[in-house]
Amino acid sequence: MSQNQASPKAIPQYDDSHYAVVDLGSNSFHLQITQLITEPTGKSIKTVNKVKQKVRLAAGLDNNNYLTDEAITRGLTCLKNFSLYLQTIPVTNIRIVATAALRIAKNNQLFFDAAKKILPKEIKLLSGEQEAKTIYAGVAHTATNNKQTSTAKRLVLDIGGASTEIIVGVGCTAKKVVSLDIGCVSFIGKYFTDGRLQQESFSHCIAAATKVISTIAEQFIQLGWQSAVGSSGTMQAMIEILNERKQAPIITLALLNEIQQTLIACQTINEIEIPGLRADRKAILASGLSILIALFECLHIKELRLSRGALREGLLFELVPDAKII
């Protein structure tokens, strides 16, 4: 996965068989390039390149929800890099979407107008509900055991930089969706401002998330579900820690509470050391973990597994609905 600025020479040439999805998230901007392969057994789409950049757009929202000039510049610099990859891909094969940070930003038009001059296609600003439905589609279409679970209800959680999506669906259909204005980038700035990892900071962060989640929890609990999956960085971090321990890839509240205590023992974000945890996950782990603990407690979740797909896979499904995502 490239984390770097691309030089035009280093970029492969793509053609009509390639598709690109660009996800302008509140923490990271992602570009995913896939290729459609047609065989006698059917069509499949496989990823050939991924570029990710931590833009931390949500951290650039001021107290009045205006994006700072620095945040806008960070975002546009990343888009200039992405645009180099999109030059040879047909515009009809490209989807570019923005999520919570740009939904919230009162001056988002400034960003969109500048982006128009850089990108081959306009950015589509997803509503919270559209984002939740697209995430669910991405989860459903990459689930390995779809046939057995066509009638089973599935709970899907996604913790983003500035919003958290909760969905209950059956098979490929989302039945109930909600997007809440709580995210790991916005919360890290509110509750862990000095980078210190204290019990009090976690308690305040969990309480703030609980206050928001509890307004909708009962509706979801009444619907019920047979399995729970998640698809965001916080959950991936937990699975990476479990993999390092050679334990089953199942997230429980006991694990989350244990990691919370480990973080408190580390004292500051800069001092975080957990076997299996990637360095780029450390900055916003405390807030993401707090939100995940609140979700487990409010929704009475027993265990959570990691999904293969999420928003970007949902966008791919919109582009090539008859292809299997591999």
N, C-alpha and C positions, 0 to 999 in steps of 0.2 A: 504494500500500500504506500503510495507516494504521499509524503507529507510536505513536499518541497515545492518551490516555485519551479515551473517547467520552462525550459528553454525551447524555442520552436523546433530545434533540431532533434530534441529527444522525444518528441511526440509522434507516436505511430500514426499512420494515415488510416482513416476509417472510411467506410463506404456505405452503400445503401442497406447492407445487411446489419448495420450497427444501429443501436438505440442508446439514447443517453437520458438519464434522469438526474436532475440537479435539485438538491434539497437544501434550501437556505434555512438551516435550523438556528435556534437561539443560542446554541453553544458552538456547534461546528457547521461548516458548509461542506456538503458532500457532493461529489460527482461520481456517478457509476455508469460505466460504459459496458454494454452487453452486445452479444452477437446472436442473431437468429440462425439456428441450424435446422434445416429441413431434411428429414430422413424418411424412409418408407414407413417407419413406426410412428411418425408424427413430428410436430415442431417442438423445438426446445430452445430456451434462451439461456445463454451462460455468460457470466461476468468475465470480461477480458481486461478491465482496468478500473481502479478505484483511486480517487484523489480526495483527501480529506484535509481540511484546514480548520484549526480551532480559531474562530473569529470572535467568539464570546460576545455576540451582538447584544444579548440581554444585559450584559455587564455595562454596556454603553448607553443604557437608558437612564436619563437623569430623573430627579424626583418628580418632574412633571410629565414623565414619559416621552421626552424628546430624545432622539438618538444624538449623541455627541458627534462633532465633526470627525473626531478620531475613529469612532466606531464605524461611521459611514465610510471613511477612507479605508479602514481595514477590510470591510466587506467588498468594496469596489476593487481593491487590489487583488483580492482572491478571485473575483469574477473575471478580471482580465486574464488571470492564469487559466481559469476554466475555459474561457472562450477559445483559447488556442486548441483545445481538444475537440471543440464542437464544430470547427470550420468545415470539415468535409462530411459531416453527418447531415442527412436531409432534415430540414426544419420539422417536417411532419413526424420524424422519429425522435423528437426531443420534447421532454416535459420539464419545465422549471417551476418549482413551487416555493413559496415562503410560508413560514408558520408563525408561532406566537410572538416573537420579539417584533416582527414587522407588522403583526396585527395590532399590537399594543402601541407602537410608535406613532405619535401624532404627526410627525414629519416624514412618514414613510414615503410620501410622494416624491420627496427630494431624492431618496434612494432609488425608487423605481424609474424616475426620469433619467438619472445618470446611468442606471443599469441598461436602459433601452439602447444607449449608444455603444454598449460593450457587447451585449449578448445577441445571438441571432433570433431570439424569440422573447416575447414579453413574459414577465414573471406572473404566475397566477398566485394570488394571495388566498390561501385556504382559510375558510372559517374553522373554528374549533371543531364543529360537527363534521365538516368535510375531512379534516385531518384525521379525526377518530375513525371515520368510516374507511378511509384509505389505509390506515394502519391495520384495521381489522381484515381488509381484503388481502393485504400483504401476509398477514399471519395465516389466514385460511388457505391461501393458494400455495403456501410453502409447507403446510402441515403434512407430515409423512403418513399419518394414519387417518386421512380424511374419510375413507370408506367406512371404517368402523364407527367414526364419531359424527356421521352425517345428521344424527338426531340428538346428539349430546350438546348441552350448552357449554360454552367456553367463555371464561372471563379473560380479557386481555388488558394489560396495564402498560402504559408507556410514559416514562418520566422524562420530559424534555427540559431544555434550558429555562423556559419561561411558562410552560404549561404541562399539565398531566392529563392524559386521556384514559378514560375507563370505558370499556365496552363489554357488553355481553351479547354473544351471537350464537347462532346455530348453523353448522355447516359453513356456507360462504355468505350468510346473511347476518348483518349486524342488527340486533333487535333493539338494543338501548345503548345510546352513546352519550358521553358527557366530556367536555373539555374544561378543566379547572385552571384558574390562573395561579398555579403554584409550580415552580420549577427549580431545578438545582442551581442554575446560575443566579437567578433573582434572589433565591434564599441564602446562597452563600454570602452574598453582599449584605444581607440584612442581619443574619444571625451569627456569622463567623467572620465579622469584619476585620478583626485583628489577626486572623489566621490561627487563633488559639482554639484548641479542642477541649472545651470544658463541659462537664456534665450539664451545667446550667444552660450553655448554648444549645446543646442537643435537646434539652427539655423544652426550651422556648421554640425551637424549630419544629419539633414533633407536635407540640401543642398548636402552633399556627397552622400546620398542615391538617391536623385533626379537625380543627374548627371548620375548615373549608370542606373536607371530605365528608364530615358527619352530616352536612346538609343534604347529601344525595345517597348516603350509604344504605338507608333502609329500603329505598326503591330497588337497588341492586340485590340486596340480600333476599328480598321477597321473590325476585326473579329466579335466583339460585343458579348454580352452574356445577358441572361435573369435573372440570379441569381449569386450572389457572396458568396462564403463560404471560411472560413479559418480554419486552424487546429492546430495552434501552441500555445505555452505558452502565448505569448503576447495577443493573441485573447481570450484565455481562461481566462486570468486575467481580460480583459474588461467585459466579460460575468459574471464573478463572482462578479464584482463591481455592474453591472446592477441587478443581482439577489438579492444582498444585499439591493438594493434600491427598490426592487419589481417592476422593470421596464421591459419592453419587451426586450428579449435577442437579440437586433439588434444593431450592432455597426455602428455609424455614425461619420463623420468628426467632428461634433460639440462636440460629447462625447470625441473624442481623444484630441481635442484642450483644452477642459475643464480639462482633466486629466493632460495634459502637464502643465497648469497653477497651478494645485494643487501640482504637483511635484516641480515646481519652488518655490512655497511657503514653501515646506518642507525643502528647501535649500541644504540638503545633503541626499545621499542614505540611510545612517544609520537612518535618521530621518523620513523616509517615513511612513506615517500613512494614509491609505485610507480604510474606512470600506469595508469589503468583500475581500480585497487583502491579499492573503496568504503570510506569511513571506518569503517563499523560492522563491517567484517571484520578490522580491524587487530589488535584486542585478543587474538585467539586464533589468528592466522594461523601464528605460529612453531610452536606445538605441533601444529596440524592438518597443517602441511607436513611436520613430522618424522615423523608417523604415516604420511602418504602415501608418503614416501620409503622407510620401512621396508616398507610393503606392496609397493611396486614391486620392491624388492630381494629380499624373501623369496619372493614369488610369481613372480618373473622376468617382470613385466609389461612389455611393449614400449611399448604406447600405450593411452590411456584416453580415452573420450569421455564427454560429459555426458548423463545421462538426463533426459527430461522429467518423469518421475514418480518417486515414492518412497513413503514411509510414508502420507502423506495421500491420495495417489491410490489406494493399496492399500485404505485404509479406505472411500473413495468407491466402489470396485468392490464391496466387501462390501455397501454400502447399496443400490447400483443396478447389479447385475451385468449387466443386459441393455442398459446405456447406454454409448455411446462417450464417453470423456472427451476433451473438446476444450479 
